[in-house]
């Protein structure tokens, strides 16, 4: 999926930090960008703080979370013309009803 250079830099940095995570942390989330073990581990806390810092630098006044960004991503993909089945696959959903919960459908 095409993304701008800044997004590529951010994802590369996340992958770099992810590689520092213990194997036990990565074992339960091999396909996730942010590894999770059911609790907030040190790596997740570092990445989450980096997200908060980036949001503040960008002038965001509301609380930003990775999950909230996932909802924004889904809505933007739909707005840009990505089909619901394709979006469902991108989000890793098995049921289209879950995908519909992620998107904010608005009439243009």
C-alpha positions as CSV (number, residue, x, y, z in Angstrom):
1,X,0.0,0.0,0.0
2,X,1.6,3.3,-1.0
3,X,2.4,5.6,1.9
4,X,4.4,8.8,2.3
5,X,8.1,8.9,3.3
6,X,7.3,10.0,6.9
7,X,5.0,7.1,7.4
8,X,7.7,4.7,5.9
9,X,10.2,6.2,8.4
10,X,7.9,5.7,11.3
11,X,7.1,2.1,10.4
12,X,10.8,1.4,9.9
13,X,11.5,2.8,13.4
14,X,8.7,0.7,14.9
15,X,10.1,-2.4,13.2
16,X,13.5,-1.6,14.5
17,X,12.2,-1.3,18.0
18,X,10.1,-4.4,17.6
19,X,13.2,-6.4,16.8
20,X,14.5,-5.5,20.3
21,X,11.5,-7.2,21.9
22,X,12.0,-10.6,23.6
23,X,11.0,-13.6,21.6
24,X,8.4,-14.5,24.2
25,X,6.7,-11.1,23.5
26,X,6.7,-11.6,19.8
27,X,5.5,-15.2,19.8
28,X,1.9,-14.2,20.5
29,X,1.8,-11.4,18.0
30,X,3.8,-12.4,14.9
31,X,1.6,-10.5,12.5
32,X,1.1,-7.4,14.6
33,X,3.2,-4.3,14.2
34,X,3.0,-3.7,18.0
35,X,3.6,-6.8,19.9
36,X,1.3,-7.6,22.8
37,X,1.3,-10.1,25.6
38,X,-2.0,-9.2,27.2
39,X,-0.3,-6.5,29.2
40,X,1.5,-3.2,28.5
41,X,5.1,-4.3,28.1
42,X,8.0,-1.9,28.0
43,X,8.3,-1.8,24.2
44,X,4.6,-1.0,23.8
45,X,4.9,1.8,26.4
46,X,7.8,3.3,24.5
47,X,5.9,3.1,21.2
48,X,2.8,4.5,22.8
49,X,4.7,7.5,24.3
50,X,6.2,8.1,20.8
51,X,2.7,8.2,19.4
52,X,1.6,10.7,22.1
53,X,4.6,12.9,21.4
54,X,4.0,12.8,17.6
55,X,0.3,13.7,18.1
56,X,1.2,16.7,20.3
57,X,3.8,17.9,17.8
58,X,1.1,17.6,15.1
59,X,-1.2,19.8,17.2
60,X,-3.8,17.1,18.1
61,X,-5.8,18.0,21.2
62,X,-7.7,14.8,21.6
63,X,-6.4,11.5,23.0
64,X,-4.7,9.4,20.3
65,X,-4.3,5.6,20.7
66,X,-3.2,2.9,18.2
67,X,-6.7,1.5,18.2
68,X,-8.2,4.9,17.4
69,X,-5.8,5.2,14.5
70,X,-7.0,1.9,13.3
71,X,-10.5,3.2,13.1
72,X,-9.3,6.4,11.3
73,X,-7.3,4.2,8.8
74,X,-10.4,2.1,8.1
75,X,-12.6,5.2,7.5
76,X,-10.0,6.8,5.3
77,X,-9.4,3.7,3.2
78,X,-13.2,3.5,2.6
79,X,-13.3,7.2,1.7
80,X,-10.5,6.7,-0.8
81,X,-12.4,3.9,-2.6
82,X,-11.1,0.7,-1.0
83,X,-13.9,-1.9,-1.2
84,X,-15.4,-3.3,2.0
85,X,-14.1,-6.9,1.2
86,X,-10.6,-5.5,0.6
87,X,-10.7,-3.4,3.8
88,X,-12.0,-6.4,5.7
89,X,-8.9,-8.3,4.5
90,X,-6.5,-5.4,5.3
91,X,-7.9,-5.2,8.9
92,X,-7.7,-9.0,9.3
93,X,-11.4,-9.4,10.1
94,X,-13.3,-12.6,9.4
95,X,-16.7,-11.1,9.5
96,X,-17.8,-8.0,7.5
97,X,-19.9,-6.8,10.5
98,X,-16.7,-6.2,12.5
99,X,-15.3,-4.1,9.6
100,X,-18.5,-2.1,9.5
101,X,-18.0,-1.3,13.2
102,X,-14.6,0.2,12.2
103,X,-15.7,2.6,9.5
104,X,-17.5,5.8,9.8
105,X,-19.7,5.9,6.7
106,X,-20.6,9.4,5.5
107,X,-22.3,10.6,2.4
108,X,-20.2,12.8,0.2
